[in-house]
Structure formats: structure tokens, C-alpha cells
Amino acid sequence: MKERVQRLASARRRSLHWVMREAVDQFVVRKEKREQLRQDTLAAWGAYQTTGLHVTADEADAWLAKLAAGKHAVIPKLPRLR
């Protein structure tokens, strides 16, 4: 591994330390994003379990398709509890 990193550093005209710091930085950013997604997912699941409110996959897909097409799209409304 060390030889591979040294070759990469040499090819990029960077220090070995710079390459390792860059790799660690990218790893940490990726893991932080993954952890935030996990926390958001747990919060959404908890909200669903508490309220039962949700949008269907079809509603979400239609909304995202409009956004992807550059059209104005209103976020689907959650049904009201009775």
C-alpha cells in the first residue's frame, strides 16, 4: 500500500503526506454524509411510526420527475389524520 501511495504522490507531484491527508479527508466527508443520511432516515422512520403520515412512492416519483425536468413542483402533501 505504501508503495502505491508513493507512486501516486510522485505522479501527482505531491508529498506522501498530502496524498494521505487528502484520502483521509475524502473518507471522513463520505462517512459524515452517510451518517447524516442514517440519522435523517431514523428520524423519518420515527416520525412515520408516531404519526403514520407519508407520501406514496408514486407521489414521490412524480414529484422528483418534475424536479428533474426543471418544472415547478410542489412537495406532495401528507394526508391529515382523522
C-alpha positions in Angstrom: 0.0 0.0 0.0 2.8 2.4 0.9 4.5 1.9 -2.5 1.2 2.5 -4.3 0.6 5.8 -2.4 4.2 6.8 -3.0 3.8 6.2 -6.8 0.6 8.2 -6.8 2.2 11.1 -4.8 5.1 11.1 -7.2 2.8 11.0 -10.3 0.8 13.9 -8.9 3.9 15.8 -7.8 2.6 15.9 -4.2 4.0 14.8 -1.0 3.2 11.5 0.6 1.7 13.4 3.5 -0.6 15.4 1.2 -1.9 12.3 -0.6 -2.7 10.6 2.8 -4.4 13.8 4.2 -6.5 14.1 1.0 -7.5 10.4 1.2 -8.5 10.7 4.9 -10.4 14.0 4.2 -12.4 12.4 1.4 -13.1 9.3 3.6 -14.3 11.4 6.5 -16.5 13.6 4.3 -18.1 10.5 2.7 -18.7 8.9 6.1 -20.2 12.1 7.6 -22.6 12.2 4.7 -23.5 8.6 5.2 -24.1 9.1 8.9 -26.2 12.2 8.3 -28.4 10.1 5.9 -28.7 7.4 8.5 -29.8 9.9 11.1 -32.3 11.5 8.7 -33.6 8.1 7.9 -34.1 7.2 11.6 -35.8 10.5 12.2 -38.2 10.0 9.3 -38.9 6.4 10.4 -39.6 7.7 13.9 -42.0 10.4 12.6 -43.8 7.9 10.5 -44.2 5.5 13.4 -45.5 8.3 15.5 -47.9 9.9 13.0 -48.5 7.4 10.2 -48.1 10.3 7.8 -46.3 9.5 4.5 -46.4 10.0 0.7 -46.5 7.0 -1.6 -43.7 6.0 -3.8 -45.7 7.0 -6.9 -46.3 10.5 -5.4 -42.6 10.9 -4.6 -41.6 9.6 -8.1 -43.9 12.1 -9.8 -42.6 15.0 -7.7 -39.0 14.1 -8.4 -39.6 13.6 -12.1 -41.0 17.2 -12.3 -38.0 18.5 -10.5 -35.6 16.5 -12.7 -37.4 18.0 -15.8 -36.8 21.5 -14.4 -40.5 22.1 -13.8 -42.1 23.8 -10.8 -43.1 21.0 -8.4 -45.0 21.4 -5.1 -44.0 18.9 -2.4 -46.7 16.2 -2.0 -48.9 17.0 0.9 -49.3 14.5 3.7 -52.8 13.2 4.4 -54.4 14.6 7.5 -55.0 12.3 10.5 -58.7 11.8 11.4 
